[in-house]
Amino acid sequence: MGRWEPDARGRLAEAALELYSERGYEQTTVAEIAGRAGLTERTFFRHYADKREVLFSGSAELRESFVRAVADAPESAAPMDALAAGLDAMSEMFAGRREFARERQAVITANAELKERELIKLASIAASLTDALRGRGVAEPGASLLAEVGVAVFKVGFERWIAAGEKRQLAQVMRESLTELKAMTGGG
């Protein structure tokens, strides 16, 4: 029996991403992920429901961070400023993780099932944001429109941030994307 090593969850995530990048998502098995991490399949399933969830395990925390920052923005903040605070909070979660994000996104882009899961994640964020904006007193359809705008700014900003050669921090890219949107719509 091997010596116990800490951070089984992190090791599994790293092993999965390596294998998905090397062999492809569909060609990789849970047994191979566990073996690469030096763990058992049983340990894998203690941490993840399936091999897809390795790539999406932080989704709930990401959504909660975004929504909490929007909800907790000062009452005097305009809805768009509350949205900007949410984008800043989400950006913090990616600090120091650009290479991981690039690899993860490449795996997702190469697989239709994973792209679908990514869209579900983004729709979940938009629904939660809509609720948070309503809680701030933003009426419909404004709350839904602004929530969808927030997700679009996140998606476009994230894609720009992981692009080859990009050096700026994610928060800066998000803010610039939001500023561009405001300028295009006559709101800044």
N, C-alpha and C positions, 0 to 999 in steps of 0.2 A: 504494500500500500504506500502510495506517495505521500510526501510531506504536505500538510495542509497549507494552502496559500490563501490570503485574504482576497476580497473583492471578486467573488465568483461571478456576480452579475456583470461587472465591468469586463471581466475576462471573456465571458460569453459574448457580450456585445462586440468586443474587439475581434474575436475569432470569427463571428458571423460576418461582420463587414469585410474582413480579409477574404473569406471564402466566397462571399457573394461577388466581390470585385474580381477575384481570380477565376472562378468557375461559373458564375451566374447564380442568381437567386434560385431559379427552378431546379438547377442541378445539385444544389447543396442540401444535405440532409441534416436533421437535428443531431444525429449520431456523429456526423463529421464535425459539427460546430462544437459539441461537447468534447469530443476527442481532441480537437485543436486547442481547446481551453484547458485540457487536462482534467476534465470533469466527466460526470456521468449524464446520460440522458435524463435520468430522474432529477438531477440537480438543475438541468436546463428547465424542466417543466415546473420546478419550484419557483423559478424567476420569471418565466415567460409562458404565455398560453400556447404560442406557436412560433414558428420561425419568422413570421411576418412581424410579430409584435416587438422583436428585437429592434427593428427600425423605427417603431412608433411608440416606444415605451414612455417617452417624455412628453407625449402629446397633452395629457391632462394637466401636467405642471405648466406647460407653455400656455395653454388656454387660461388656466387659473391666474397666472401672472398677468396676462394681458387684461383680463376682465377685472381683476382686483385693482390694477392701476387706474383703469378707466373709472371704476366705481369710487375709488378713493381720491380722485382728483378734487381739488378745492371746488366747492359749490359755485364759486364765481367763475370758474373756468368755462370757456365756451366748449360746446361738444367736440369741436375739432381739436381743441387743445387737450381735452381729456383723452381723445383718441391718440394724440401724439405721445402723451404720458404712457399709454398702454404699449405703443410701439417701442418706446425707450425701455420699458420693463422687459419686454420680450427680447430685445437686443442684448440685454445683460446676460440672458441665459446662454447666449452663444459665444460669450467672451472666451477667447483662446481655443475655439472649436472649429475654426474655418476649414481646416483640412478634413476633419471628420465630416463636416457638413457637405463638403464637396464630394467626398467618396459616397456618402449616404445618398445624396441626390442623384449621382450617376447610376447607382443601383436602382433607385426608384424609377428614374427616367427610362431605364432599359426594360421595364416589366409593366405590362398593362394592369395586372392585379394590384401592384404596389402604387401605381399612379391613381387608381381608383380609391385606394385606402387613403392616400394623401388628400384627395379631393373631399373625402368624407371628414377627415380631420379639419380641413379648412372650413367646411360647412358647419361643423360643430362649434368652431371658434366664432363664426359669424352669428350663429344662433345665440350663443352665450353673450356676445357683445351687444346684440340687439336688446336682450334683457337688461344688461347693465345700463345701457343708454336710456331705456324706458325708465329705469329706476332713478336716473338723473333728471327725469322730466321731459325727455325728448319724445315728442309725439310721433306717431306713425303718419306717413311712411318714412319720415326722417330717420328714425332709429334704425330701421332695416337698411335704408340706403347708406347711412354712415357706417354701419357695421360691415357691410359688403365692401365699402370703400377701404376701410381699415384692413380687411383681409387682402384686398387687391394691392394695396400699398406694401403690406408685408411680403406678399408673394413676389412682386416685382423687385422690391428692395433686396430681398433674400437672393434672388437670382442674380442681381447685379453684384452683390457682395461675394458670392462664391465664384464669380467669373474669373478666369485666368488673368493674373496680373493685377487684380484689385487689391489695394492696400488699405483703403479706408476702413474704419470701424463700422460695424453694422448699424449702430445708432445714427451715425452721420449719413450713411446711405439712405436709411429710412426717412430721416428728416428732409434730405434733399428730394427724395421721391414725393413726399407729402407737399413740399414747397412747389415742386413742378406741377403737381395736380392742382393746387390752389391757384397758381398762375394761369393754368389752362382754363380753369372754370371761372376766372374773374374774382376769385376769393383771396387774392394776395398778390 
